[in-house]
Amino acid sequence: MKKWIISIALLVIASFIGLSIYGYQLIREPLKENYNLAEQYTLENNLLQTIEEVEYYHGTEAYYVVYGNDAEGDSSVVWVANDFDGHDVRKADEGIDEERVRSIVEAEHNVKSIQRIRLGYERNLPTYEVTFIDEQDRQSYFYVTFEDGTFMKRYHLNRD
């Protein structure tokens, strides 16, 4: 009897794990398809020659951020609108790099730890979004322009 209970418990656990994995993949599938569409849009419009990575940014509006090299071989970034009806292209060296963004945030705030620095798009401008934990143990978001690091906005969330 004890073996039956253990067998059934293991079967239930395995089924739960399997269904969870399947559900996660099912939910992520449209995003993966849109990554491919963003790549296709970028290549078909000759915005980049090669693509290295695609990320999804969802701020005020959603954008696909496509990293790669342009026809001259320069490292470039393309921000593709979520509905694929517009884009913005910049060479990577037209903007500040992540280290400069890090130094701007650390100079402005008492940063406990930076969690992530990523490119986004706000107010029709390429931006950096910095996610960090401040000294008051709050989840914080800080936005600066890609071009020169000009402050755009910030907000803090208590982690209670």
N, C-alpha and C positions, 0 to 999 in steps of 0.2 A: 504494500500500500504506500509506503514511504517513497519508493522508487517512482510510482505513478505520480505522486504529488510533485516531486522534483522534476520529473520529465515534463509535466504539464506547465510548471512554472518556467522552466527553461524555454519551452515552446512559445509561451506567451511573451517572454522577454525578447526572444529572437524575432518574433513577429512584430513587436512594437518597434524594435530597432530597424527592421527592414522597411516597415511602413513609414517611419520617420525619414529615412534616407530617400525613399521614393518621393515622399511629399516635398522634401527640400529640393530635389532635382526638378520636380514638376513646377515648383514655384520659380526657380532660377532659369528655366528654359527660355521664357520670353526675353529675359535680359541678355542671355547668350546670343539669341537670334538677332537682337538689336545691336550687339557688339559687332556681329558680322555685317549687318546693314551699314553701320557707321564706317567700318573698314571699306566696304564696297563703295559707299558714297564718296569717301575720301579719295580712293583710287580712281574712280570714274570721272571725278571732277579735276583730276590731276593736281590735287592739293599736296599730296606727298607721293614720293616714288616707292618708298618702303615704309612699312608700319612695324613698330616695335611693340607697342602696347596700347590698349584701349581701357579707359576707366570711365565710370559713370559718376557724374556729379549732379546732385539734386539739392539746389539751394532755393532761391526765389523761383528760378526756372531750372529745368533739367537740361543737361548737356552731356554729350559724349566727348571726352578729352582723348584725342588720338595723338600719340607720340610717334615720331619717325623722322625720315630724312626727305628733304625736298629734291628737286631735279638737280640742284647744284651740289647735293650731298651734305647740305647743312642740316644740323639737328633742328627740327621744327615741331610746333604743336598746332593742332587744329581743334577748335571747339565746334562741335557739330550740334545744332539744335536738336532737341529730343524728337521733334516732328520732321526732321531732315529737310527743313525749308530754308535754312540759312547756316552760315558758318563764319568763323573768324580764324585767320591763319597768322601765326607769328613765328619768326625764327627764335630759337631758344635764347640766343644771345641778345635779343631785343629787350629782354626783361631781366629782372634780378634773379639770382639763383636761390636755392633753398637755404644755403648758409647765410646769405644776407637777410632772408626772411626771418630765420631763427634769431639772428642778432637784433633785428628790429623788435621782435616780440619780447625777447629777454630784456631789452633796454626799457621797454614800456611797462612790463608787468613783472611781478615776483613769481616766476615760473618754477613750479616744483618739478614737473616733467612734461615734456612735449610728447604728445601721443602720435600726431600725424601732421604732415605738411603736404597739401595737395593743391593742384590747380583746379580752379572752378571758373564760374562766370556769373557776375553780379552787375546789375545796372548797366548792361551792355558793354561791360569791360572784362577782359581776362583778369582773374584775381588769384591770389593764394588764400586758401582757408587753412588756418592753423588751429588744431585742436590740442588743448593742453589742460593740465591740472595746475591751478594756482596755489599759492601759499595758504589760502583759506580753504583749501580742499574742495574747490568748486570746479566743475567741468566748464571750460571756457573755450570760446570761439572768437577768433580774431581774423579780420579780413583786410588785406592790403592789395593794392593794384600790382599786377604782374610787371608793368612797365617800370615803375620806380619805387614801389613800396609805400605809396601814399595810403594813409589810413582810410578805411571805408566804414567799417562798423565792428562792433564787438558785443558779445553778451556772455553772461555767466549763468550757470545753473547749479543750484545747491544739490549735493549728492546725498541728501538724507535718505 
